[in-house]
Amino acid sequence: MSKDEQRILKELDSRMKEFRAALKDEEKKQDLQDNIPGSQILIRFEIFLPSQNPEEFVDGLYLYMNDEGQIANAEYYFRDMSDVEVINISEEDLPVIKDLFGDAFTLEVE
């Protein structure tokens, strides 16, 4: 395990202790919620692409939409019988995905 992974796991463990304590103490819970600096809505749509051999593999896209209803990011996934791989769509290719699928979904946030 790399030093970065160790650091991340240590921080996650610390956060989980903080969250558990907040569940047991209403004042800690309120303090935690009052001190959250912000949040962001990100909705994920999964698109199942047509496959000529679905018994062997399936592939598709994860489209991440922001609170303005626009595609903010996308990932391609490939799932065969043994494993799944997810690859981030590059900044170069993202406009193609946005142009093709941008109007296919609508999102209304109130």
Salt bridges, closest charged atoms under 4 A:
GLU11 OE2 - ARG15 NE 3.44
ASP13 OD2 - LYS17 NZ 3.52
GLU18 OE1 - ARG15 NH1 3.19
